[in-house]
């Protein structure tokens, strides 16, 4: 099952009330709670669900912010669906690697 949240605040509520999830894909730049803040709050709750952040602002500064926040992967929105799927499959494997970048 796939669930959608319009921003990180709603995403955190979904995690709290409907989790745990196998993985989470979130946008870096969302209103209210952005992707980095979402990951920080998720990790503060002790939730280790693998998180992939996707963004059109795939620069080094945002990559570093995302990894330091606890994201497992950071992808440009230009990445192919196949690449995203490959990362998700790897992250869902016990012992999956972290952090990832493209």
Secondary structure, DSSP 8 states (H G I E B T S, - for coil): -----SSHHHHHHHHHHH---SEEEEESS-SSS-HHHHHHHHHHTT---EEEEEES---HHHHHHHHHHT-SEEEETTS-HHHHHHHHHHHTSTT----EE-
